[in-house]
Amino acid sequence: MQDESTGILLPKKLGFGLMRLPKKGLSIDVEQMKVMVDRFLEAGMTYFDTAFVYPGSEAATKKALVDRHPRDSYTLATKLNASIAPTEAAAKKELSASLRRLGTDYVDFYLLHAIMDSNVQKYDRFRLWDFVNEQKAKGRVRHIGFSFHGGPELLDRLLAEHPEAEFVQLQLNYADWENPKVQSRAVYEVARKHGKLITVMEPVKGGHLADPGREIRELMRSVDPDASPASWAIRFVASLEGILTVLSGMSNVAQMEDNLSYMRDFRPLNEAERAVISQAQEILGRSAAIPCTACRYCVEGCPQQIPIPDIFAAMNKRLGAGQLDEAAADYRAAVSEGHRASDCVGCGQCEDACPQHLPIRDHLKTCAIHLE
């Protein structure tokens, strides 16, 4: 099936997000990844999503996918990240580096990566919108879009200024649907107003909605005892209109098998299931947990090398489940090499990079008080 306005061949609704790949020690487990890739393709799924800044992901994708399967049997997406580029030339070289790492002479989908208020001017200053259009004309890129972590006003402006963008990648999930910082519903509605297709990132909110807590799990089991919490999250966003695909960052074969079990023959949520999601949203609205998705964008620029997502995960055991001893033990493990929460110097680099727009410095102060 083809989208009439863009000519994009619409894949099945599940995409393989290649950010949180299986690990063997500190390296990507390419052999396990090969099994996952094969099962994904065998189920009729075709969309693979990586990025220049995902450590080792593009090279692993070459080994597990590109070197082993016909190029026309899948679609490949990668991204250009201006935030890490010191110059315009360096930013524009990312595409050539990505193609070399991937072992292909074109990508099907190319995105300007993680645009938000703090970096949008850099994409303009480096003339990257013109660059991706030029690369499309040269055939190195089939379709162009961008991933987005800002508010509805900025998205509306960008889509008005850049009608050539064929799709937009948004963080959509039921936990963030009315979140005033993420504004999932509002940005979704802006994208649809402009008639854009949407690829969904963080449908399970960095794994949080795979284990949303006992109250929500029991609520879901009362309606469908066999469905995993992750399936509810992914089906929620896949049921929306205008969805190109829903990216799931699968980290092992078991997660792949679970996702394929309900997305191979996708069924939208029915009325009773939508009511369960509404109740789950109310429960999550009362949660004190830190809504970190562990994307780790905050870590790279931290001058103190503080493992912020690991510290927040430890704190959430205390905030979300009252597991005081477990939280303390996880914190000690997270800071075993030093770099404690109290080492924060308050520079704010983490907050500029955070797609969730979290007050990270305040959270670190709280973690230091309760966990040190």
N, C-alpha and C positions, 0 to 999 in steps of 0.2 A: 504494500500500500504506500502511496506517495502523497506527501503534503503538496497541495496545489500551489500555494503561494511561494514556496521555497524550492520545490523539486526534491526535498529530502525524502529518501526512502525510509519510512517509519519502521524502526526495529520493534521487537517485542519489548514489553514494558520494563524488563529488568536489565540494568547495565552493571557491568563488573567494574567497580571502583578499585583502582590499583594503588591506593595510598596506604592501606593497612594490610599489606601482604604477609603471608606466613613467614616466620623467622626460624632459622636454624642457627642458634647462637646469636651473633650480631648481624648476620647476613640474611638476605632473603632466601627462603627455601624454594629454589627453582623447581626441584623435582615435585614437591607438593603442589606448587603453582601450576605445573604442567597438567597434573591430574584435574585440577580445578578448571583450567582453561578447556580441556577436552570435554568435561561434563557439561560445561556451560554451552559450548557449541553444539554438542549432541542434543541438548534440550531446545535448540532452535534460537538461542540468544546470540546476539552478534555485537553488542556495543561494549567497547573497552575504553576506559577513561584513565589517563595518567597525566603527568605534568613534569615540566622541566625541573621543578624544585622538589619532587618526591624522591628522596634518596634511593638510588639504585633501581627505581621502578621502571624507567624506560629501558635500561639494559636488560633487566629481567624479563620484560615484555617481549623483547626481541628473541630471547632464548626459549621462552615458554609458548609464545604465540606466533610471531612473525616468521621465525625460522622453520616452523613445523606445520603451518596451515596455509592454504592458498590465499593470496591477498584479497581476492574478491569474496571470501567467505566470512568476513567480519568488517566492522567499521572501527576506526581508531581515532581517539580524541587525545590531544595533549594541549599544553597551555604555555603562554609567554608571561613571565612574571617580571614586571618593571621594578617592583620594590627592591629587588636584590641587585639590580643592574646599576653600576655607577655612571654609565654613559648611555647615550642613544645607540651608539654602535654596539655596545655590549648587549643591550636588550635585543637588538635585531639579529644578533648572532645566535640567540637561543634556538630559533627555528632550525637552523642548520645543524646545531648540536643535537637537538631532539631527533631529527631525521636520521642522523648518523647513529645515535644510540639505538634507535628503534629498528634500523636496518631497512628503511623504506624510503621511497622518493616522494611520498605525499602522505598527508593525514586527511582523514575524512572530515574531522571537526577540529578547528583551531580556535582557542579561546584566549582573550586577554584575561589574566588571572587575578581573582580576588580583588576586584575594584570596590573601593569604598571611599568615604569622604577624605580620609587621610592620604590617599595616594592617587586619586583620580587625575589631579593636575599633571602628575608625572607621565601618565599615558598620553595626555595631550601634548606636553612639552616635547616628548620623544617622538611624536608623530606616528604613534603605533597604530592608530586607526587606519591611516593611509597605508602603512606598511602591510597590514594583513590583507587589505584590499588588493594591493599589488601582488602579494603572494598567491592570492586566489586566482588572479588573472594569469599568473604563470603556471598554474596547475599544481603547485606545491601544497595547496590547501583547497579542499572541496567546499567546505561550508565554514562561515565565520560567526563567532558569537563572543560572549564574555561571561565569566562567573562573577557574582555580585554579592556583596555583604553590607550594602548601605541601606538607606531608607527609601520609601516610595517616591519622595520628591526628586532625589537624585536619579533614581531609575527612570522616572518619567522624562526627565531632561535628557538623559543619555539616549533613550530610545527615540526621542524626537530628533535629536541631533544626528543620530547614526541609524537611519532606517535600513542601512545595508546589513546590520546585524540580523542574522536569520534565526537565532535562538538565544536564550539567556539561561544561565545555570543559577538556580536559587536554592537557598537553604529552606526547605519546607518540611515540616513535621507537625504532628498534632500537638506536641508540647509547646512549640513556638508559634502556633497559629495566631494567637493574640498577644504574644510576648511584646511589650512595648519597645524593647531594644532590638529584637530581630524582625518583628512585624511580618511574619510569613504571609499571612492572609493579604495584607495591604500590598506587598510587592508582587504577589501572585496576581492580584487583580489589575495592577498596573501593566504587567507583562501581557495579560490577556486583552486589555484595552487596546494595546498596540498590535494585537494579533500575532504575538510571538509564541513559538513553541518553547517549551520549558524542559530542561533536564534538571532533575532534582538531586541535590546533594544533602547529606546528613539526614536522611529520612528516619534513621534510628537514633539520631542525635549523638553520634560518637559512641554508640552502644548503650546509652542510658535507657533507651526504650526497649532494649532486649531484656532488661531486668528492671522494670519500672517500679518495683516494690510489691510487697505481698498483697496489699489492698487491691491494686489494679490487676495483678495476676489472677486473683480469685474472681474478680469481676469478669474478666475475659473468659476464664474457664467455665463460668456459669452459663455462658452463651455458646462457647465452642471449646470443649475440653481438650481437643487435639491440636488446636492452633497455638503456635508460639507467640509470645508478645511481639517479637520482631515482625511476624507476618501481619499483625494488626497495623503496625506502624507503616510498613511498606505498602500495604493495600490501601491505607488511608490516602496517601499521596497519589498512588497509581490510579485511584478512582476519580481524580480531578480531571477536568477537561483541559486539552491542550498539552498534555504531558508527552514529551518525546521519549524519555525513558527515566527510570528511577535508579540512581546509582547506589549500590550496596557495597561497602568496603569490606568484603569477605576475607577473613584471616585464616581460614582452615577449610578442609573438605566438608566437615560437618555443617558449617554455616552455609556453604554452597548448596549442599543437599537440602537443607531446610528451605532456603530461598526458592530453589527450583520446584520444591514440592507444591507450592501454592502459586508460583508465578508462571510455571510452564503452561498452564491453562488458566490464565488470570480471570478472577471473578470480582467485580467491584463490590464494595461494601453495600449491604442491604440496610433497610431502615433500622432494624434492631441493632445491627453492628455499629451504625453511626451514633445511636444513642449511647452505646458503651463508650465510644470514643469521647463523647461529650462529658460523660461522668469521669473518665480518666483525666480529661483536661482540668476539671474542677479539683480533683485530688492533687494533681501536680501543681496547681496554682497555690496550694497550701504548703508545698514543700520548701524547706529552708536550704536544700542542697545547692551547691555552686554549679551552675549550668555550663560547665566546661566540657567541650567535645573531644579534648585531647588531640587537637590537630597539630599542636606543638609549634605553630607559627611564632609563638611568644618566646620560645626557648633560644632560637638561633641568635637573636640580637641581644640577649640578656648579658650584660657585662659581668654579672656575678655567677653566670651559668647555673641558675637556680632551676631545678626540674619542676617547673610550675604545675604542669598537669598531674604529675605523680603526687605532689603535695596536696593538690585539690582532691584527687581521688581518695587519699587517706582521710582528709577532712570530711568528705561526704559520707564516709562510714559512720562518723560521729553525728553529723547533721541529719543524714537521711535515715539512719537505722539505729542510732544510739549505741553503736558498737565502739565503746571507748577504748577497750584494750586493743581491738583489732586496728583501730585508727592510729593509735600510738605506735604499734608494731610496724604498720605500713609506712608511717612517717619516718621512723628510724631507718627502714630499708631504703626509702627514697633519698635520704640525705646521708647515706652511709659514707659517701666520699666528700662530705662537707656540703657547702652551698645550701644553707638552711633558709627557711622563710625569712628569718630575722636578718639575713644578709642583704636583703633588698635595699638598694640605695635610692629608690624612688625616682629613677630616671624617666619612666613612662614609656620606654620603647615597647614593652610587652603590650601595653594598652593600645598603642598605635597599630600593632600588628594583629590584634585579636578580632577575629570575625564575629565573635559574640558580643563585642563591645563591653566586656566585663570590667569592673573596677578592680583590676588584678592587685594593685598595690594595697588597697583596703583589705581584700581577701587574704593576702599574705600576712598582713599584720594580725588578723584574726587567727590565722593558722599558727603563727608564732606564739600567740598568747595561750592557745589551748593545747598545742601539740609539743611545744618545747618544754 
